[in-house]
Amino acid sequence: MKNIIIFTLLLPIYSICVVNAQTTHTINTGSYYYTPSSLTVDVGDSVIWINDGGFHDVNGDINTITNQSFNNPVTFDSPATSTVGAVIFAYKFTVPGNYNYDCSVGSHASQGMVGSVIVNVPIQSPCVPDAIYSDSTWGIWPDSTENFVSGDSGTYYEQIVNFKLPTDAGDLDPIYSGYDIDSVSLASVDGIPPGISFSCNTSNCSWLGGEQGCATISGIPTANGTYPINLLIKGCVTFSIIPGTPGLVICDTAEFTNYVIQIGPVTTVGIETSELTNSSLKLKKAFPNPSNLSTNIQYETIKSENVSFEMTNLLGESIINSNIISKIGLNSILVNTSDLSNGIYLYSISNGKTRSTKRLIVNH
């Protein structure tokens, strides 16, 4: 079954813009006070305790009065200082929750020198499509070479994805020129790190042809690692087979796998290696697609082997058929499309055990 909307998302994939505004708060410390004694901040904010005078510390470990743990989400403690104007302690809160602390010097805590910090996850407002793309015909920004931004475990993470949808299906496939695109939806974002989710500027993550849209991937990741991301896209188009009869709606899904969210330090298993964990042969999307003069098709193998490459038209007629000796890792095939007629073509690779096929649009 042919599907038009799939090709919308074979263009440069997901625009990413990191927005993570952080604030530094100050707490004044003296005999016997923390001012303010109660402070509410967002994840990612920092707090600095300044000494107004006296000998004080900031103790978020063991309650000095009860000798019991504060049971804070994260334990912290500082040396004591008597230097006026000095920073007693500075701390960046990356884990949400309620934090209690006191001054462990002498009887300061029992004299009222106690405080608390409430750390909230920032309220997630719906993303707003970037107006810079409003005059674009269609596309998704930026291309996948920029990939997803990295983050750190316990630190708030956010990305915004911007895109503009075409109105005429002919922009994607000349065969369907004149038919309106109905909708494109972001069905799921699979593989995201624990603690992270996604939302869109529409409640159902679906948009009409010609609209701008955006999605936000955000949260507080709880574990370091390299996370291959699969984007599942669903698209629909309506066209009439017989004039005057109700239109036929065609919907299909496509999965895009060449994205990674890196949380924490990069391990020895990088982006390219992680993509091959489930298959010894992986075919990537052609770029550019749609193609005018030429397109570059990439694939990956985990060993040097003979691979057959074939391109056919929709009638099954072979356009290109060649055998290639692959190297380990990423391989590229440059295909001249200047002499091909406008339309849809299928390209595939096979090593005798695994065969993978994708679609290519030629549009001069």
TORKOL-4160 file (C-alpha; in steps of 0.2 Angstrom, whole numbers, padded with zeros to 4 digits, m for minus):
364
<pt num="1" X="0000" Y="0000" Z="0000"/>
<pt num="2" X="0007" Y="0017" Z="m0005"/>
<pt num="3" X="0007" Y="0030" Z="0008"/>
<pt num="4" X="0011" Y="0048" Z="0004"/>
<pt num="5" X="0014" Y="0055" Z="0022"/>
<pt num="6" X="0028" Y="0043" Z="0025"/>
<pt num="7" X="0039" Y="0053" Z="0013"/>
<pt num="8" X="0035" Y="0069" Z="0022"/>
<pt num="9" X="0046" Y="0063" Z="0036"/>
<pt num="10" X="0060" Y="0056" Z="0026"/>
<pt num="11" X="0066" Y="0073" Z="0024"/>
<pt num="12" X="0078" Y="0081" Z="0037"/>
<pt num="13" X="0072" Y="0074" Z="0053"/>
<pt num="14" X="0068" Y="0083" Z="0069"/>
<pt num="15" X="0072" Y="0100" Z="0074"/>
<pt num="16" X="0079" Y="0102" Z="0090"/>
<pt num="17" X="0081" Y="0117" Z="0102"/>
<pt num="18" X="0086" Y="0115" Z="0120"/>
<pt num="19" X="0077" Y="0127" Z="0132"/>
<pt num="20" X="0082" Y="0125" Z="0150"/>
<pt num="21" X="0082" Y="0142" Z="0159"/>
<pt num="22" X="0090" Y="0140" Z="0176"/>
<pt num="23" X="0090" Y="0153" Z="0190"/>
<pt num="24" X="0102" Y="0155" Z="0204"/>
<pt num="25" X="0094" Y="0159" Z="0221"/>
<pt num="26" X="0102" Y="0167" Z="0237"/>
<pt num="27" X="0099" Y="0162" Z="0255"/>
<pt num="28" X="0107" Y="0174" Z="0268"/>
<pt num="29" X="0114" Y="0165" Z="0284"/>
<pt num="30" X="0116" Y="0173" Z="0301"/>
<pt num="31" X="0113" Y="0170" Z="0319"/>
<pt num="32" X="0101" Y="0161" Z="0320"/>
<pt num="33" X="0093" Y="0161" Z="0303"/>
<pt num="34" X="0092" Y="0156" Z="0285"/>
<pt num="35" X="0083" Y="0169" Z="0275"/>
<pt num="36" X="0072" Y="0164" Z="0267"/>
<pt num="37" X="0070" Y="0149" Z="0278"/>
<pt num="38" X="0059" Y="0141" Z="0265"/>
<pt num="39" X="0062" Y="0142" Z="0246"/>
<pt num="40" X="0054" Y="0134" Z="0231"/>
<pt num="41" X="0065" Y="0132" Z="0215"/>
<pt num="42" X="0064" Y="0122" Z="0199"/>
<pt num="43" X="0075" Y="0107" Z="0194"/>
<pt num="44" X="0091" Y="0114" Z="0187"/>
<pt num="45" X="0091" Y="0129" Z="0198"/>
<pt num="46" X="0106" Y="0133" Z="0210"/>
<pt num="47" X="0105" Y="0140" Z="0228"/>
<pt num="48" X="0119" Y="0149" Z="0236"/>
<pt num="49" X="0120" Y="0152" Z="0255"/>
<pt num="50" X="0129" Y="0168" Z="0260"/>
<pt num="51" X="0136" Y="0171" Z="0277"/>
<pt num="52" X="0130" Y="0187" Z="0285"/>
<pt num="53" X="0140" Y="0184" Z="0301"/>
<pt num="54" X="0144" Y="0170" Z="0313"/>
<pt num="55" X="0150" Y="0153" Z="0311"/>
<pt num="56" X="0138" Y="0142" Z="0301"/>
<pt num="57" X="0136" Y="0128" Z="0289"/>
<pt num="58" X="0123" Y="0120" Z="0278"/>
<pt num="59" X="0119" Y="0102" Z="0284"/>
<pt num="60" X="0107" Y="0092" Z="0273"/>
<pt num="61" X="0112" Y="0075" Z="0280"/>
<pt num="62" X="0108" Y="0071" Z="0298"/>
<pt num="63" X="0096" Y="0081" Z="0308"/>
<pt num="64" X="0106" Y="0089" Z="0322"/>
<pt num="65" X="0091" Y="0090" Z="0333"/>
<pt num="66" X="0084" Y="0072" Z="0331"/>
<pt num="67" X="0100" Y="0064" Z="0325"/>
<pt num="68" X="0090" Y="0056" Z="0312"/>
<pt num="69" X="0093" Y="0057" Z="0293"/>
<pt num="70" X="0084" Y="0070" Z="0284"/>
<pt num="71" X="0080" Y="0058" Z="0270"/>
<pt num="72" X="0082" Y="0071" Z="0257"/>
<pt num="73" X="0082" Y="0065" Z="0239"/>
<pt num="74" X="0100" Y="0069" Z="0238"/>
<pt num="75" X="0111" Y="0071" Z="0253"/>
<pt num="76" X="0122" Y="0087" Z="0255"/>
<pt num="77" X="0133" Y="0095" Z="0268"/>
<pt num="78" X="0146" Y="0109" Z="0269"/>
<pt num="79" X="0161" Y="0115" Z="0279"/>
<pt num="80" X="0157" Y="0128" Z="0292"/>
<pt num="81" X="0164" Y="0146" Z="0289"/>
<pt num="82" X="0165" Y="0162" Z="0299"/>
<pt num="83" X="0170" Y="0173" Z="0285"/>
<pt num="84" X="0158" Y="0187" Z="0283"/>
<pt num="85" X="0151" Y="0188" Z="0265"/>
<pt num="86" X="0158" Y="0171" Z="0260"/>
<pt num="87" X="0149" Y="0158" Z="0251"/>
<pt num="88" X="0145" Y="0144" Z="0264"/>
<pt num="89" X="0138" Y="0132" Z="0251"/>
<pt num="90" X="0132" Y="0132" Z="0233"/>
<pt num="91" X="0122" Y="0118" Z="0226"/>
<pt num="92" X="0113" Y="0114" Z="0210"/>
<pt num="93" X="0097" Y="0104" Z="0213"/>
<pt num="94" X="0094" Y="0092" Z="0199"/>
<pt num="95" X="0082" Y="0080" Z="0208"/>
<pt num="96" X="0065" Y="0085" Z="0212"/>
<pt num="97" X="0058" Y="0084" Z="0230"/>
<pt num="98" X="0058" Y="0092" Z="0247"/>
<pt num="99" X="0074" Y="0095" Z="0255"/>
<pt num="100" X="0077" Y="0100" Z="0274"/>
<pt num="101" X="0093" Y="0106" Z="0282"/>
<pt num="102" X="0100" Y="0114" Z="0297"/>
<pt num="103" X="0115" Y="0122" Z="0304"/>
<pt num="104" X="0125" Y="0108" Z="0314"/>
<pt num="105" X="0136" Y="0121" Z="0323"/>
<pt num="106" X="0133" Y="0120" Z="0342"/>
<pt num="107" X="0115" Y="0123" Z="0346"/>
<pt num="108" X="0111" Y="0134" Z="0331"/>
<pt num="109" X="0098" Y="0122" Z="0325"/>
<pt num="110" X="0089" Y="0121" Z="0341"/>
<pt num="111" X="0088" Y="0140" Z="0341"/>
<pt num="112" X="0079" Y="0140" Z="0325"/>
<pt num="113" X="0092" Y="0139" Z="0312"/>
<pt num="114" X="0083" Y="0127" Z="0300"/>
<pt num="115" X="0077" Y="0128" Z="0282"/>
<pt num="116" X="0069" Y="0119" Z="0268"/>
<pt num="117" X="0070" Y="0119" Z="0249"/>
<pt num="118" X="0056" Y="0113" Z="0238"/>
<pt num="119" X="0062" Y="0107" Z="0221"/>
<pt num="120" X="0049" Y="0106" Z="0207"/>
<pt num="121" X="0049" Y="0100" Z="0190"/>
<pt num="122" X="0046" Y="0115" Z="0178"/>
<pt num="123" X="0028" Y="0116" Z="0173"/>
<pt num="124" X="0028" Y="0110" Z="0155"/>
<pt num="125" X="0019" Y="0122" Z="0144"/>
<pt num="126" X="0014" Y="0116" Z="0126"/>
<pt num="127" X="0028" Y="0120" Z="0114"/>
<pt num="128" X="0025" Y="0134" Z="0101"/>
<pt num="129" X="0030" Y="0131" Z="0083"/>
<pt num="130" X="0044" Y="0143" Z="0078"/>
<pt num="131" X="0038" Y="0156" Z="0066"/>
<pt num="132" X="0055" Y="0156" Z="0057"/>
<pt num="133" X="0048" Y="0141" Z="0047"/>
<pt num="134" X="0031" Y="0148" Z="0043"/>
<pt num="135" X="0035" Y="0153" Z="0026"/>
<pt num="136" X="0043" Y="0136" Z="0022"/>
<pt num="137" X="0034" Y="0125" Z="0009"/>
<pt num="138" X="0037" Y="0110" Z="0020"/>
<pt num="139" X="0051" Y="0102" Z="0030"/>
<pt num="140" X="0057" Y="0096" Z="0047"/>
<pt num="141" X="0071" Y="0106" Z="0056"/>
<pt num="142" X="0086" Y="0102" Z="0058"/>
<pt num="143" X="0091" Y="0087" Z="0048"/>
<pt num="144" X="0096" Y="0071" Z="0057"/>
<pt num="145" X="0115" Y="0074" Z="0057"/>
<pt num="146" X="0112" Y="0086" Z="0072"/>
<pt num="147" X="0104" Y="0072" Z="0081"/>
<pt num="148" X="0096" Y="0073" Z="0098"/>
<pt num="149" X="0105" Y="0084" Z="0111"/>
<pt num="150" X="0114" Y="0075" Z="0126"/>
<pt num="151" X="0109" Y="0076" Z="0144"/>
<pt num="152" X="0114" Y="0070" Z="0161"/>
<pt num="153" X="0105" Y="0059" Z="0173"/>
<pt num="154" X="0095" Y="0068" Z="0186"/>
<pt num="155" X="0095" Y="0084" Z="0176"/>
<pt num="156" X="0080" Y="0091" Z="0168"/>
<pt num="157" X="0081" Y="0088" Z="0149"/>
<pt num="158" X="0071" Y="0096" Z="0135"/>
<pt num="159" X="0070" Y="0096" Z="0116"/>
<pt num="160" X="0058" Y="0105" Z="0105"/>
<pt num="161" X="0055" Y="0098" Z="0087"/>
<pt num="162" X="0048" Y="0110" Z="0074"/>
<pt num="163" X="0041" Y="0105" Z="0057"/>
<pt num="164" X="0030" Y="0112" Z="0043"/>
<pt num="165" X="0018" Y="0100" Z="0033"/>
<pt num="166" X="0015" Y="0101" Z="0015"/>
<pt num="167" X="m0003" Y="0104" Z="0008"/>
<pt num="168" X="m0002" Y="0095" Z="m0009"/>
<pt num="169" X="0003" Y="0077" Z="m0009"/>
<pt num="170" X="0011" Y="0081" Z="m0026"/>
<pt num="171" X="0025" Y="0089" Z="m0016"/>
<pt num="172" X="0030" Y="0072" Z="m0010"/>
<pt num="173" X="0025" Y="0061" Z="m0024"/>
<pt num="174" X="0020" Y="0068" Z="m0041"/>
<pt num="175" X="0008" Y="0053" Z="m0044"/>
<pt num="176" X="m0004" Y="0061" Z="m0031"/>
<pt num="177" X="m0002" Y="0079" Z="m0037"/>
<pt num="178" X="m0018" Y="0088" Z="m0033"/>
<pt num="179" X="m0023" Y="0078" Z="m0018"/>
<pt num="180" X="m0024" Y="0086" Z="m0001"/>
<pt num="181" X="m0014" Y="0079" Z="0013"/>
<pt num="182" X="m0026" Y="0075" Z="0028"/>
<pt num="183" X="m0015" Y="0073" Z="0043"/>
<pt num="184" X="0002" Y="0067" Z="0050"/>
<pt num="185" X="0004" Y="0062" Z="0068"/>
<pt num="186" X="0018" Y="0057" Z="0080"/>
<pt num="187" X="0012" Y="0040" Z="0086"/>
<pt num="188" X="0026" Y="0036" Z="0098"/>
<pt num="189" X="0044" Y="0040" Z="0103"/>
<pt num="190" X="0051" Y="0023" Z="0107"/>
<pt num="191" X="0067" Y="0020" Z="0117"/>
<pt num="192" X="0067" Y="0036" Z="0127"/>
<pt num="193" X="0077" Y="0036" Z="0143"/>
<pt num="194" X="0067" Y="0032" Z="0159"/>
<pt num="195" X="0060" Y="0048" Z="0166"/>
<pt num="196" X="0057" Y="0056" Z="0149"/>
<pt num="197" X="0041" Y="0058" Z="0139"/>
<pt num="198" X="0035" Y="0068" Z="0124"/>
<pt num="199" X="0020" Y="0079" Z="0121"/>
<pt num="200" X="0015" Y="0090" Z="0107"/>
<pt num="201" X="0007" Y="0107" Z="0104"/>
<pt num="202" X="m0009" Y="0098" Z="0100"/>
<pt num="203" X="m0018" Y="0086" Z="0112"/>
<pt num="204" X="m0017" Y="0071" Z="0100"/>
<pt num="205" X="0000" Y="0075" Z="0092"/>
<pt num="206" X="m0009" Y="0076" Z="0075"/>
<pt num="207" X="m0008" Y="0090" Z="0062"/>
<pt num="208" X="m0017" Y="0095" Z="0046"/>
<pt num="209" X="m0008" Y="0098" Z="0029"/>
<pt num="210" X="0000" Y="0115" Z="0028"/>
<pt num="211" X="0001" Y="0117" Z="0047"/>
<pt num="212" X="0016" Y="0120" Z="0058"/>
<pt num="213" X="0018" Y="0108" Z="0073"/>
<pt num="214" X="0030" Y="0105" Z="0087"/>
<pt num="215" X="0034" Y="0091" Z="0100"/>
<pt num="216" X="0043" Y="0092" Z="0116"/>
<pt num="217" X="0054" Y="0078" Z="0123"/>
<pt num="218" X="0057" Y="0082" Z="0141"/>
<pt num="219" X="0059" Y="0075" Z="0159"/>
<pt num="220" X="0072" Y="0070" Z="0171"/>
<pt num="221" X="0082" Y="0055" Z="0165"/>
<pt num="222" X="0085" Y="0043" Z="0179"/>
<pt num="223" X="0099" Y="0032" Z="0171"/>
<pt num="224" X="0114" Y="0035" Z="0161"/>
<pt num="225" X="0116" Y="0027" Z="0144"/>
<pt num="226" X="0115" Y="0028" Z="0125"/>
<pt num="227" X="0097" Y="0027" Z="0120"/>
<pt num="228" X="0093" Y="0023" Z="0102"/>
<pt num="229" X="0076" Y="0032" Z="0098"/>
<pt num="230" X="0063" Y="0026" Z="0086"/>
<pt num="231" X="0050" Y="0039" Z="0080"/>
<pt num="232" X="0034" Y="0031" Z="0074"/>
<pt num="233" X="0025" Y="0042" Z="0062"/>
<pt num="234" X="0007" Y="0039" Z="0055"/>
<pt num="235" X="0001" Y="0048" Z="0040"/>
<pt num="236" X="m0015" Y="0048" Z="0030"/>
<pt num="237" X="m0021" Y="0055" Z="0013"/>
<pt num="238" X="m0038" Y="0054" Z="0005"/>
<pt num="239" X="m0041" Y="0052" Z="m0014"/>
<pt num="240" X="m0056" Y="0046" Z="m0025"/>
<pt num="241" X="m0054" Y="0031" Z="m0036"/>
<pt num="242" X="m0071" Y="0035" Z="m0045"/>
<pt num="243" X="m0076" Y="0053" Z="m0046"/>
<pt num="244" X="m0091" Y="0057" Z="m0036"/>
<pt num="245" X="m0089" Y="0043" Z="m0024"/>
<pt num="246" X="m0083" Y="0045" Z="m0006"/>
<pt num="247" X="m0064" Y="0046" Z="m0005"/>
<pt num="248" X="m0053" Y="0032" Z="0000"/>
<pt num="249" X="m0042" Y="0036" Z="0015"/>
<pt num="250" X="m0025" Y="0028" Z="0015"/>
<pt num="251" X="m0015" Y="0028" Z="0032"/>
<pt num="252" X="0002" Y="0020" Z="0035"/>
<pt num="253" X="0016" Y="0021" Z="0048"/>
<pt num="254" X="0035" Y="0023" Z="0046"/>
<pt num="255" X="0048" Y="0021" Z="0059"/>
<pt num="256" X="0064" Y="0031" Z="0060"/>
<pt num="257" X="0078" Y="0024" Z="0070"/>
<pt num="258" X="0094" Y="0035" Z="0067"/>
<pt num="259" X="0092" Y="0045" Z="0082"/>
<pt num="260" X="0101" Y="0043" Z="0099"/>
<pt num="261" X="0099" Y="0052" Z="0116"/>
<pt num="262" X="0115" Y="0051" Z="0126"/>
<pt num="263" X="0113" Y="0052" Z="0144"/>
<pt num="264" X="0129" Y="0054" Z="0154"/>
<pt num="265" X="0146" Y="0050" Z="0147"/>
<pt num="266" X="0148" Y="0042" Z="0130"/>
<pt num="267" X="0152" Y="0023" Z="0132"/>
<pt num="268" X="0162" Y="0013" Z="0120"/>
<pt num="269" X="0146" Y="0008" Z="0111"/>
<pt num="270" X="0142" Y="0023" Z="0101"/>
<pt num="271" X="0128" Y="0028" Z="0090"/>
<pt num="272" X="0133" Y="0018" Z="0075"/>
<pt num="273" X="0136" Y="0002" Z="0085"/>
<pt num="274" X="0120" Y="0003" Z="0095"/>
<pt num="275" X="0110" Y="0004" Z="0079"/>
<pt num="276" X="0116" Y="m0013" Z="0074"/>
<pt num="277" X="0111" Y="m0023" Z="0090"/>
<pt num="278" X="0096" Y="m0031" Z="0082"/>
<pt num="279" X="0102" Y="m0034" Z="0064"/>
<pt num="280" X="0119" Y="m0038" Z="0055"/>
<pt num="281" X="0113" Y="m0027" Z="0041"/>
<pt num="282" X="0104" Y="m0010" Z="0042"/>
<pt num="283" X="0098" Y="0001" Z="0028"/>
<pt num="284" X="0097" Y="0019" Z="0031"/>
<pt num="285" X="0086" Y="0032" Z="0022"/>
<pt num="286" X="0092" Y="0040" Z="0006"/>
<pt num="287" X="0097" Y="0058" Z="0006"/>
<pt num="288" X="0091" Y="0069" Z="m0002"/>
<pt num="289" X="0074" Y="0061" Z="m0004"/>
<pt num="290" X="0065" Y="0067" Z="m0015"/>
<pt num="291" X="0080" Y="0066" Z="m0026"/>
<pt num="292" X="0083" Y="0077" Z="m0042"/>
<pt num="293" X="0101" Y="0073" Z="m0049"/>
<pt num="294" X="0108" Y="0060" Z="m0036"/>
<pt num="295" X="0105" Y="0053" Z="m0019"/>
<pt num="296" X="0116" Y="0045" Z="m0006"/>
<pt num="297" X="0110" Y="0028" Z="0001"/>
<pt num="298" X="0119" Y="0022" Z="0017"/>
<pt num="299" X="0119" Y="0005" Z="0025"/>
<pt num="300" X="0128" Y="m0003" Z="0040"/>
<pt num="301" X="0136" Y="m0020" Z="0042"/>
<pt num="302" X="0144" Y="m0028" Z="0057"/>
<pt num="303" X="0156" Y="m0038" Z="0046"/>
<pt num="304" X="0164" Y="m0037" Z="0028"/>
<pt num="305" X="0153" Y="m0046" Z="0017"/>
<pt num="306" X="0145" Y="m0047" Z="m0001"/>
<pt num="307" X="0129" Y="m0037" Z="m0002"/>
<pt num="308" X="0117" Y="m0035" Z="m0017"/>
<pt num="309" X="0110" Y="m0018" Z="m0020"/>
<pt num="310" X="0094" Y="m0017" Z="m0031"/>
<pt num="311" X="0083" Y="m0003" Z="m0036"/>
<pt num="312" X="0066" Y="m0006" Z="m0045"/>
<pt num="313" X="0051" Y="0004" Z="m0051"/>
<pt num="314" X="0034" Y="0000" Z="m0044"/>
<pt num="315" X="0031" Y="m0012" Z="m0058"/>
<pt num="316" X="0045" Y="m0023" Z="m0051"/>
<pt num="317" X="0057" Y="m0019" Z="m0066"/>
<pt num="318" X="0075" Y="m0018" Z="m0061"/>
<pt num="319" X="0083" Y="m0001" Z="m0063"/>
<pt num="320" X="0100" Y="m0005" Z="m0054"/>
<pt num="321" X="0107" Y="m0022" Z="m0049"/>
<pt num="322" X="0124" Y="m0023" Z="m0042"/>
<pt num="323" X="0135" Y="m0033" Z="m0030"/>
<pt num="324" X="0145" Y="m0024" Z="m0017"/>
<pt num="325" X="0159" Y="m0029" Z="m0006"/>
<pt num="326" X="0155" Y="m0020" Z="0011"/>
<pt num="327" X="0167" Y="m0014" Z="0024"/>
<pt num="328" X="0163" Y="m0015" Z="0042"/>
<pt num="329" X="0152" Y="m0001" Z="0048"/>
<pt num="330" X="0145" Y="0013" Z="0038"/>
<pt num="331" X="0144" Y="0011" Z="0019"/>
<pt num="332" X="0138" Y="0023" Z="0005"/>
<pt num="333" X="0130" Y="0021" Z="m0012"/>
<pt num="334" X="0129" Y="0036" Z="m0023"/>
<pt num="335" X="0115" Y="0034" Z="m0036"/>
<pt num="336" X="0113" Y="0044" Z="m0051"/>
<pt num="337" X="0094" Y="0049" Z="m0053"/>
<pt num="338" X="0096" Y="0062" Z="m0066"/>
<pt num="339" X="0090" Y="0050" Z="m0080"/>
<pt num="340" X="0075" Y="0042" Z="m0070"/>
<pt num="341" X="0057" Y="0047" Z="m0073"/>
<pt num="342" X="0048" Y="0056" Z="m0059"/>
<pt num="343" X="0040" Y="0043" Z="m0047"/>
<pt num="344" X="0042" Y="0031" Z="m0033"/>
<pt num="345" X="0056" Y="0018" Z="m0033"/>
<pt num="346" X="0061" Y="0004" Z="m0021"/>
<pt num="347" X="0079" Y="0001" Z="m0016"/>
<pt num="348" X="0085" Y="m0013" Z="m0006"/>
<pt num="349" X="0100" Y="m0022" Z="0001"/>
<pt num="350" X="0102" Y="m0040" Z="0005"/>
<pt num="351" X="0116" Y="m0051" Z="0012"/>
<pt num="352" X="0107" Y="m0067" Z="0009"/>
<pt num="353" X="0100" Y="m0068" Z="0026"/>
<pt num="354" X="0093" Y="m0051" Z="0029"/>
<pt num="355" X="0084" Y="m0040" Z="0016"/>
<pt num="356" X="0079" Y="m0022" Z="0019"/>
<pt num="357" X="0069" Y="m0011" Z="0007"/>
<pt num="358" X="0065" Y="0008" Z="0007"/>
<pt num="359" X="0056" Y="0020" Z="m0005"/>
<pt num="360" X="0064" Y="0034" Z="m0015"/>
<pt num="361" X="0055" Y="0048" Z="m0024"/>
<pt num="362" X="0062" Y="0055" Z="m0039"/>
<pt num="363" X="0056" Y="0073" Z="m0043"/>
<pt num="364" X="0065" Y="0083" Z="m0056"/>
